[in-house]
């Protein structure tokens, strides 16, 4: 099977690399071609637009930054949907809006193709290690046919319902992540103010009831003053805004998530391109 991959960013590069390792022929496109150089050296095939990728392959995967980027690569003049053929499968893994996922699926269905929304969780480490979690929405009957491809870079691939359901699940995931990140940073700020040994605190807290993924993976980075982006602050602001918009549409109040959004929006003023662990800089302006 020939695959297309659109979006060679922090996570996309590793994910496309796993597809190459699995033996697939992979055609790629990215707005900045240089970011795909290492994949091209490994055998990936460059195409000049999302439409050109679509014309060459059986299945197209995409992971870009924002819903407006998803709209551009799918609906733009040189986008995926103008070039899609009957029988093709489209899988968008961007964290985007449920409404846009439904819109893409409807247009794909009208063209006798299939579209899945399949956002991922696990950050840069999960992408590199092939241990991402994938949350899938779309046609259930076709889910099993795409699961092996997604499993090339994921440890868990789960179906949640019709189009938009994958995005709703990712929103729920990000609400939980918001809580663990604010908890992690406030815990470290408190422990430092109390003159505790932070390495010991991380080890002890991580071995008890407060253990969580953010603490295990981002706590050590903070202590090393490593704020490189496993997941960008600016993208987390986007995700939390989607969460709050969806909650409002359902008549649901999320006060803790609202606070996390406000904190990350404040952080993004100066640190938008750093990793989400940079939230600690609201307490430690120098990062340590």
C-alpha positions, -999 to +999 in steps of 0.1 A: +000+000+000+012+035-009+009+061+019+009+098+019+021+119+049+014+156+052+030+176+080+067+168+089+069+186+123+081+175+158+058+145+158+051+139+121+087+133+111+090+104+136+056+090+127+064+090+090+098+074+098+080+045+115+059+040+084+091+038+064+105+013+089+074-008+085+081-011+047+055+013+033+061+035+003+056+069+018+050+101-002+054+133+018+046+170+017+055+198+042+053+236+038+091+237+046+107+210+024+140+210+044+122+195+074+116+164+053+152+160+042+161+131+066+130+112+055+138+117+018+173+103+025+156+073+040+135+067+009+104+089+013+092+105-020+086+142-021+055+157-037+048+194-042+014+197-027-012+178-007-031+172-039+000+157-055+004+134-025-032+123-028-029+115-065+000+091-058-013+070-028-040+048-014-042+064+020-033+099+032-023+108+068-019+143+080-008+161+112-005+199+111-007+227+136-042+243+137-077+238+124-071+265+098-041+244+086-063+213+084-088+233+064-062+245+040-046+211+033-080+195+028-101+221+011-075+244-006-071+246-043-041+222-041-056+203-012-065+167-005-102+167-012-102+182-047-078+153-056-094+125-037-105+093-056-133+068-048-120+042-024-092+063-009-088+067+029-079+100+046-067+101+082-062+135+099-043+132+132-042+169+140-059+180+172-087+199+156-124+206+160-151+179+159-171+200+135-143+202+110-137+164+112-174+159+104-172+183+075-142+165+060-159+131+065-191+143+047-172+157+017-151+125+015-182+103+016-198+124-012-167+115-033-169+078-023-139+080+000-135+076+037-122+100+063-111+094+099-103+119+126-075+102+146-057+127+169-028+113+189-014+116+224+021+109+237+042+139+226+075+138+209+087+109+230+057+088+221+062+096+184+099+087+185+093+055+204+063+044+184+041+044+216+015+070+208-022+066+217-046+071+187-082+081+192-103+073+161-136+086+148-151+076+115-168+046+099-165+016+122-167-010+095-134+004+080-116+009+112-099-025+113-084-019+078-065+012+090-056+000+125-024-019+114-011+013+097-017+034+128-001+007+149+032+013+131+037+043+154+012+037+183+009+013+212-029+018+214-053+025+186-090+027+197-122+034+179-146+058+196-175+064+172-186+083+141-168+113+126-157+138+153-155+112+181-118+110+179-115+148+183-139+148+213-118+121+230-086+141+224-104+172+239-111+150+270-074+140+270-062+176+269-085+186+298-068+159+319-033+170+307-041+206+317-047+194+352-015+173+355+006+201+341-007+228+365-003+203+393+032+194+383+044+230+381+027+242+413+041+211+431+076+220+420+071+257+429+059+247+464+087+222+469+114+247+459+099+274+482+100+248+510+138+242+503+132+205+494+155+185+472+135+186+439+150+154+425+139+135+456+105+151+456+099+140+420+110+104+427+088+101+458+057+118+444+061+098+412+060+066+432+027+073+450-009+083+443+002+115+425+021+097+398+012+107+362+027+110+327+034+147+329+054+143+362+074+114+348+082+129+315+083+166+321+094+169+357+130+158+349+131+182+319+122+211+341+149+202+366+174+202+336+160+235+324+151+217+292+122+236+276+125+222+241+090+214+227+077+179+230+045+197+225+043+235+218+028+259+243+010+276+213-006+243+203-017+236+238-034+270+240-052+261+208-063+227+223-076+242+255-095+268+235-112+240+215-120+223+248-136+254+263-155+262+231-169+226+229-178+227+266-196+260+262-216+245+232-227+217+255-236+240+284-207+226+305-186+247+328-149+237+332-134+262+357-101+243+362-095+241+324-104+277+321-077+286+346-052+264+328-061+281+295-055+315+311-021+305+325-009+290+292-022+320+273-001+342+296+029+320+291+024+321+253+031+358+252+068+351+256+072+313+253+048+302+226+075+280+208+087+263+239+074+230+254+044+229+277+067+223+307+078+259+303+047+267+324+070+266+354+085+299+341+054+317+355+070+309+390+106+306+379+111+334+353+147+323+347+135+287+341+154+272+371 
